[in-house]
Amino acid sequence: YGDGPLLNELKQLCNELAVNDIVQFEGHCDDIHAQIASLDALLITSDHEGLPMTLLEAMALGTPVIAHSVGGITKACDNGECCWLVNDNSASTLSHMLADYLTPPLRTTKVKLAQTRIELFYSAKTNAESLLSRYKSLA
């Protein structure tokens, strides 16, 4: 979803790899939350991340997340308690995580833990209360 300066390069790479039948570029989307909620899983395979909003949105929407354990992802996912995290960002490791994800009881448990974690630590209400508390402590 979306686009950017690498869009044409990525489309060309898909042509070269002959994967146009399995890769889709959706472009801009006005209702991205509905799209994220409809995913079977969100894979975040970046080698470098801060704290991706897409991660937090997916967790809040009940979309299972499989991610490379980098940057703020590890903490947000409670060291893998509520997401599937990989240290080795290879296709083989990611495919094993996808197989693990397919276990329904584990998937349900992790999704619920992720939603609870968002409510407890990343919601607008929690952040506002934390900020207010810090301001009061400085006054």
Salt bridges, closest charged atoms under 4 A:
ASP30 OD1 - HIS28 NE2 2.76
ASP47 OD1 - HIS68 ND1 3.53
GLU57 OE2 - HIS33 NE2 3.45
